[in-house]
């Protein structure tokens, strides 16, 4: 099946309706009571689908040039730098939106650095920069980075070994990341190994001098350019082309950093490396260097992903391919991720093996949470779980657009207030400065603490999407749950029937204007029925 190219508009009807009107560019623009802004918010994402098509074309070219390479360095550089493709896709998406808004005679952009689409176009096109390349550091800076290991290592042996690495001939388990993460602690207890040394990857991955890219990497960059030109419409590729030089420099810097770290790590006593948060670019560089030297790398999940572990995300973009093993919290999570790797197979080979902890991290937590009373029979105090308002677009789900979800949250709050519910807005910690002032005007109460500490004070909770660690946590409690379930989400056939026994599911979909819409009567029915949804089979099957 041939996919649409990114220049095929889906917003013609919306374009006519919006011609000459204001356009809401970001969440920070919203002002409660501003009629124009409220009207703009009613059609928050008239370009729905455009970003996904740009990303798909660009990432397809990238995976063929880098992630499918048989050269270990080229593939490692691609895996380290793949998030740049997300940034480039957003840049191209913004450029195309601004072109269209100019053609629509848009009267102004709220939330933009300026009100003129033409002026804003110039600013956005000049603002894209590749991530800062690892810069050279001297001996003093390197010693400073090494000394920071004293702060993250608690035991004397771990501190000494982390400072002497790689000169110590009998190393314990080495790791980078958070040594207090519960998944790491459980794994160490299972292997009866509590003696670890946390390393500072930034002390190893700064090249001391700048070198040109290797011939193999240069060839991959040429191939990517040609594939991108073929995949993208010419007007979009013209926007991309001036930015490719910066991407080439970043790739070359990553190659230098990986080789530098590999030299500094050395081969003495090479063993297994544990990594938490492999999304961190310095962790990815260090893990790549570790593998280049013949060591193995084991990464760990963030936790609470069992309800939505079956999704195309990490398996398609290769996020875990720097790892030899990815350790998840339960056998159920392992099963769902392996099913996703089979059903959403990417264009490049997958090598990472999925393992699970021998005993579930969730089982003792579930037992404790089941003893906590929450939710009253009337279910009048309803919490809305806030989305991080970071101008995010999902590469694969059109409804996962920040403005679309923001619009939905406001509609939900006003709808619940209209029907005499007490509305609590649980703001996402990454968005407190933006969302709290807005929802303090709309909701009865706003909370900014951890959901894990506040959940028992709610009568019911509404999630606008399942992709949240708080959702997996909530399923283990007795808290009544309503899930706004997008028709775009592909649920595993074993998950959905069990999820429906625990959550009141309210279907949502995108309308022509890019707004997420729901049936009001169905939502009211979900609020009434959610307190009867007590079957925790979804937890017992996939979290244990």
N, C-alpha and C positions, 0 to 999 in steps of 0.2 A: 504493500500500500504506500503510495507516494504521499509524503507529508506536504502541507502547504508551505510555501516560502514566506519569509517574514514580511514581505511587502504586500501581501494580500490582505486588505483591510476587512475587519469584521464589524466595523463601527460606523458604517455609512448612515444608518438611520439615526444613531445617536449624534453623529456629526452635525446633521441638519438641525436637530433639536437643540444642540449646544452652541450653534453658531452665534458669535457675538457675545456670549455670556462669560461669566467668570469661571475659572477652573481651579479646583483645590489641588495643590501640588503635594502637600505634606500634612501630617497630623498637627504639627505645631501651628498651622494656620487657623485651626478651628476656634471660633469665638461663639459661645452659646448666646443665642439671641440675635446673631447677625443673619438676617434673612437670606442675603446673597450666598453666604458661606454654607448655610444649611441647605440651600438649593443645590449648590455644587456638590455637597456631600451625598445627596440623594442619588447621584450617578458618579460614584467614586472611581470607577476603573473602566472607562469606556474603551480602553485599549486592551481589554482582557484577551489573553492568548498571544499577544505580540511578543512579550518577553520570552515566553516558553519556546516560541519558534526560533527566535534569535539564538537563545541558549542552546537549543538542540542542534542547530546547524554548526555553531562555533565549537561546541564540545565534541561533536562527531568528528570534526577535523582534528581537534586536539588529541583525542583518544587514538586515532589512527597514526598520527605522527609521533606521539610520545609514549602513550600508555601501552601500545601494542609493540613497541620496539623490543628487540631481543638484546639490545645493548643495555647492560645494567645501569650504567650512569645516566643514559638518556631517559630510561623509564623512571629512575629515581628522581631526576630533575622534574619530570612531568608530574609525578605524584606529590612532590614538595610544592610545586607552583600552581597546581590545578585551580586553586581558588581565584587566581587572577582571571580565569575565564568567566567566573561569576561577576567579577568587577567589570570586565570588558562588556559583558552582556548587558549589565545595568547601564553602563555608559551609552551603548548603542541604542538601548531602549529609550533612555531619556532624550537622546538626540532625535529619534523618530517621533516621540510624543510632541516635542517642541515644534518640529516641522509641521505636524498635523494641526497643532493648536494655532500656529501662525496662519495656516491655510483656512482655519475656521474663524478667523478674525476674533480670536479670544480677547476679551476686554481686559483681562488681567489674570495673574497667577497668585493665589494666596499660598503663603508658605515658601515662596521662592525668594532668592536673594534680591530680586528686583521684580517689578510688575510687568515689564515688557518681555514677551516671549523672545523677541529678537536679541535683546541684551542678555537675557538669561542663557540663550543658546551659546553665545560667545563665551560666557563664564563657564558653563559646563564643559564645553569642548576644550577649554584650556586647563581645566582643573584636574583631569584624569592624570594620575601618576601611578606607575607601578609601585608595588610595595618597596620600601627602602631596602636596598641591597645590604647584606652584612658588611659592615665597614671594618677596615683594619684596626686592630688594637695593639697597644704596646704591652711590654712585660708588666707594667704596673697595673694596667686594667685587667689583664688576665689573672694576676694574683688576687685582685679584688674579687673577681668573679669566683675564683676557686675558694676564697675565704668565706663566701656566702653559704657554702656547703655546711658551715658550722651551725647556721641557723635552721636548716631543714633536717639535719641529722641529730637525733636525740642521744643515741648511744655513743660513747667515747670511741669504740672500735669503728663504728660507721663513719664518724667524723674524720678519724685519722686515715681510714682507707679511701674516703672520697677525696681527701687532699693529696694523698700519695698516688692515686690512680693516674696512669696505668702501671706504675712501677711495683705495685704489690703483687706478689706471685700467688697468693692464696686469697682471691677475692671472695666476698660474700655475694649475695644477689645484689646486682646493681639496678637502680631505677632512676627515672626522671619523672617529675610530676609531683603529685600530692601523696605523701606516704601515709596520710591518715584517711584516705578514701576507703570506705567500708569494703568495697570489692577487693582492694589490695590486701587489707588486713585479713579478710576471710581466706584468700588464696594462700597467704603466708602461713596462717594457722593450719591449713590443710596439708601443707608440705613440711610442717614442723620447722620452719625457718623464719626466725624473727630478726636475724642479723642481716640488715640490708644497709647499703650505702647509697644515698641520694646524690646524684651528680648534677652539676650545673652545665647544661648543654651549651650555654653561651660562652663558657670558658674554652670551648673546643672548636667552635664552628666559624670563627672569624678568620678569613684568609689574610695572610700578612702582606700579600701583594696582589695586584690585579692582573689576570691573564685573559687572553682571548679564549673563546669557546673552542672545545675540541672539535675536530672535523666531524665526528659522529653527531654531536649536538648541533653544529652549524647546519648539517644536512637535515636534521629533524625540523629545525626552525624554517628552513626553505620549504620543506614539504608541508608544514602547517600553513604557511602563507598561501601556497598554491591551493590546498584543499579548502581553506576558508574563502578564498576568492571564488572558487567554483560553487561553494555551498550557499553563499550569501548573495542577495541581490546587489547589483553594482552600486546603487546609491548608499547602501549600508556598508559595503566594503570600503567605499571611499572615506567614510568616517573612521573605519577601523585602521586603515593603512598607516596613517601618521603615528599611531600608538604602538605599532608592532616593533619599532626600534627599541622602545622602552621595555617591552616584554622580552626582547632578545637579550638586553642588558641584564634583566632580572634573572633569566635562565642561566646566563653565563656566571652571574654572581652565585647562584645556587650551586652550580657545578663546582666552583672554587671552594665554597663553604663545605660541601660534602667531602671533597678530597682533603681539605685542610683538617677537618674533624677526624677523618679516617687515619691521617698520619699521626695526629696527637693521641688518638685512642690507642693506637698500636695493636699488637697481637698478643701481648702478654696476658695470660690467664683469661682469654676470651670466653665468656659464658653467655648466659641469658640476660637480656635487658627487659625490665618491666617498664611500661609506659602508661601514664594516665593522661588523657586529653591529647590524643594524637593529632588533633586539629591545629595545635600550636605549631607554627612554622619552624621554630627552633627545635622542637621535639622531632619534627619530621626530618629535618636535616641530620640531627644526631642519630636517629634510628636508621636512616639510610646509610650513614657512615659505618655504624655498628654492623649492619648486614654486609656491607662491602668488605669488611674485615673478617667475615666468616662467622660472626655471632648471630644469634637468633633474637627476635624481638617479639614480645608478647604484650598486647594491648588489652585494656579493660573497658567495659561499657560503663556509661554514666549511671545506669540503673533505672528501674521503673519503665522500661521500654516494652515490656511484654505485650501490652494491648495492641501496639502498632508496630511491632518488630517486622511484620510482613509489609514491606513497602519498597519501592524501587530506589530509594535515595542512595544509601551508601554502596549498595552493590553496583549501581549504574555509574556513579562518579568515581569509584575506586578509592574511596576515602580510607579504607582499611588495608589497601594493598601494600602499604609500606611494612605491614606486620606479617610475621609468619603465622601467628595465632592471635585470634581475637576471642577473649574470654568474656562470656556473658553470665548472667546471674542465675539462670535456671535452664533446665533441659527444654522447657517450653519455648524460651527465647531462642535457644539454639535451633530447634526445629523450624521455627517461623523464619529465622534469618536464612537458613539453608534453603527453605522453600522459595524465599524471595530471590536468592542467588540463582536458583533454577528457572524461575518464571520470568524474571526481569533481567535476563542475561545481557551484559553489555557487549560491545564490539571487540573488547580486548580480553585476554585470558585472565581468569581469576585464580590466584594462588593461595590466598589467605585461608587458613583452616579455622573453623569455628569450634570452640570448646566451651564447656560450661563448668562452673564450680561444682564440686562434688555434692555439696549441700546448699540448698537455695538460701540466698540472703533474705528472701522475702518471707519465708515461713515463720520465723520468730516474730518478725515485724507484724505480719498478718494476725498472729495470735494475740499480740498486744493490742492492736488497733480494734479488734473485734470486741474487746471489753470496754471500749470507750463509747459512751452514750452520745448520740448526736441526732438532730432532726426531731422536731415536734410534730404531732399529728396534723396541725394546721398548715405546716410548711409555708409560713408567711414571710420568713426572713431568708431571702434568696440572694446568694452571692453570684456575681459574674466574674469569672476568672479572666483577667486582662491579658491581652496579647502584647508582646514587645513591639512598640511602635517605632520601628527602625527603617521604614521605607523598604520593606522586604518584599521580594517576589519569589515564589517557589518556582524552581525550574520545571516542575511538572504539573502542579495543581493551580489552575487559574484563580480559584477562590482564595488561595493563600496569598493575598495581596494586602498590604498593611492598611490601605485606605478602605478596602472592602470590609475587612474585619472590624476596623474602627467604626465604620458606619453601622455595622451589625450590632456592635456593643452598645452604641448610643440608642439604636432603635429598641433593643432589648430592655435597656434601663427605663426608657420612657414608656414602653408598653407595660412593663411590670408595675410601674408607678400608677399608671392609668387604672390598673386593676387592683389597686390597693395593697400591693405587696411592698414589704420593706426591702429596699434594694441596697445591697452592699457591693461595692466595687472593689475587688481584690486586684490592686495594680501590680503589674509585672515589675520586678526590681530594676530592670534595665530602663524603664520608661517613666519613673516616678515624677521627674520634673515636668514632663509633658502631660501625662494623663491625670495626675491627682488634681491639678487646678480645674481641669475640664469636668471631671466626674464629681467633684465637690459641689458643683452647681446642679448636677443632675440626680445623683444618687442620694439616698438618705445617709449613707455612711461610706467612707473609703478606708481601706486598710492597706498597709504597706509591709506588714511583717511576713514571715514565712507561712505558707499555706499549711505546712505540717503542724504549726503551732496554733493556727486559728480555726481549723476545719470544724471542730466540735461546737463552735458557737453559731454555725449556720444551720438553718432548717433544710435547705437544699442548695445545690450548686449547679451553675450552668457553665459548660465548656463550649466555646465556639469552634473548637477543633480538638482532635484527640492527641495531637503531637505535642505533648507536654509531660514532663516527669510528674507533675502534680496530678495528672489524670490517672496514671498507674497507681499512685499513692492513694487517691480517693477511692478507687475500686476496692481496695483492701479494707476500707472503713465501712461503717454502717450508714454513712452519709447518703441521702437520696441524691441522685445524679441525673441531670438532663444533658444530653449530648446533641448539639446542633450538627447533624450528620450530613456532610456534603455528598451529593450524588457522584462527585468525581473520585471519591476515595475507593480504592480497591481493597476490600477486606478479604482476608483468607476465609474460605468457606467453613473452616472449623471455628473461627473466632466470632463471626457475626452473630450466629444464633445464641452463643453464650453471652455475648455483650448485651444483646437485647433483653436478656433475663436480669441483668444488673442495672442497666441504664434505660431511662425513657428516651427513646431516639426521636428527634424531630428533624425531618428532612429539610435541607436547604439547597438552593441552587442559585446560580448567577442569572440575573435578568440581562436584557440587551444593554443596559447602561452600566453593567459591571457591578451592580449592587447585589448583595446576598439577601435573598428573600425567603420568607417562611410563612406557613399557614398559621395565622393567629389562633384559630380554634384548636389546631393540633398542638401548639405550644401550651395552651391552657390545659389541655388534656394530659400532656406530658408532666406538667407540674403537679397535677392531681394524682397521677398514677405512679410517679417516681418513688414515692415512699413505700410502695408495695413491691418494688424491684429489689429483692434482698438476696437473690440467688448468686452466690459467689463462685460458681463453677468456672468462670473465666479465670479467676485467680488460681483456683486449685489445679486447673489443667495446665496453665501456661506459666505461672509464677513459681510453681514448686518443681 
